[in-house]
Amino acid sequence: MRPLQISPETAVKLSEKLGVPLEHLMHMPQHILLQKIAELGKESPDKQEAEKKDES
């Protein structure tokens, strides 16, 4: 399996967001990475809505 074809900057940001070591991220199967990114996407709108309500 070859490493993911993503930029170094993207890899570092994803590693931080997912809480996964960079080396694990780069060798993670693509379908698993996409699943984890989708989970992050589901969490993000909830947090943004909560922050907007707090500011009001």
Secondary structure, 3 states (H helix, E strand, C coil): CCCCCCCHHHHHHHHHHHCCCHHHHHCCCHHHHHHHHHHHHHHHHHHHHHHHHHHC
